[in-house]
Amino acid sequence: MTERSRGSVPASAADRTPLAQELKGDIDSGRTGDKTAFFDPAASPLGTDDEAAGTPDSPDRVATAIRQEMRGPRDGGRAAVPARRDRAPATGRTRPRSPNIQIYRPQLTSVLSIANRISGIALGLGAVGLVAWLAAAASGPRAFAVAQSAAGSWIGQATLLGLTYALFLHLCGGIRHLVWDTVHGLDLRAIYLGGWTVVASSVVLTLAAWFAGLYAGG
């Protein structure tokens, strides 16, 4: 990796045309003051998509972005630190540094994204429990009776109810993502409508599955 890609360009090259890669380097190194000095995968494609399409950002746009990122703490975004690569940015901002999930207000989109991952972990643990139940059934009546007793307890029933909801939440969330892959439902209204549909459908399917199971079991 060159000095340029790290956002640390020698002073002799300070006045040349700014590059999007330099801005990415400044963001990764923490020089812009809005994150810690750590590699940020989200910044990796910065500028590369436009370049691949044959329409790279103009030097003016890159310079403007650099000035916005490097602006001082009390300038209100009006003044800017010169985008010279041999000068330390006079940021000094006290705003929270990303990534930090604690500073964001929970929204339906973010909650569902987190819930999708949690449900995936829960289903993995549930699969282990299913294997243990099958192993107990294969081991003999005594082991199976112990497994059935655990599953029939209120803790076991609550766990099964949660796993059922996790299954349908993960399923409906996956279908929603498949719809997004077709480049549909990506506007804000459709995203929220789809999110609430996932939540409601998961509840309805969970209740339907349990009612069906209770009815079949007599």
Secondary structure, 3 states (H helix, E strand, C coil): CCCCCCCCCCHHHCCCCCCHHHHHHHHHHCCCCCECCCCCHHHCCCCHHHHHCCCCCCHHHHHHHHHHHCCCCCCCCCCCCCCCCCCCCCCCCCCCCECCHHHCCCCHHHHHHHHHHHHHHHHHHHHHHHHHHHHHHHHCHHHHHHHHHHHHCHHHHHHHHHHHHHHHHHHHHHHHHHHHHCCCCCCHHHHHHHHHHHHHHHHHHHHHHHHHHHHHCC
